[in-house]
Amino acid sequence: QVQLVQSGGGSVQAGGSLRLYCAASGYSCMAWFRRAPGKEREGVATIGSDGTATYADSVKGRFTISKDNTKNSLDLQMNSLKPEDSAIYYCAAGGRERIASTYKCAYRAWGQGTQVTVSS
């Protein structure tokens, strides 16, 4: 497992914004995950080599994932934060692997995680 360096996070009031940073580039697949207390890890957002992004329904319209290969950066801009967004956030990266009949992203590199706390 490869370690990715990430930063950002912190505590904000509901409705506030935070930006998370991750040093990652050159991967076919990059994403942000989060794990809240008492819940399993969930995917938040993904971005492909071509810049195409996908989002979990719970964050769609509020979060934006972006990357810049020239800066070796993978970021997550989080706006209109809600208390339910509170979690440890992890950046992840990897490549496509053939699973069964299709190719899927396998996230082999992970950040150390950073806490995001949103108070109501």
MOMO-V402494 format. One line per field, one symbol per residue. ss: DSSP state (~ for helix, > for strand, _ for the rest). A space follows every 10 residues. Layout:
ss: ???
//
This chain:
ss: _>>>_>>>_> >>>____>>> >>>_____>> >>>>>_____ _>>>>>>>__ __>>>_____ __>>>>>>~~ ~_>>>>>>__ __~~~_>>>> >>>>>>>>>_ _>>>>>>>>> >__>>>>>>_
//
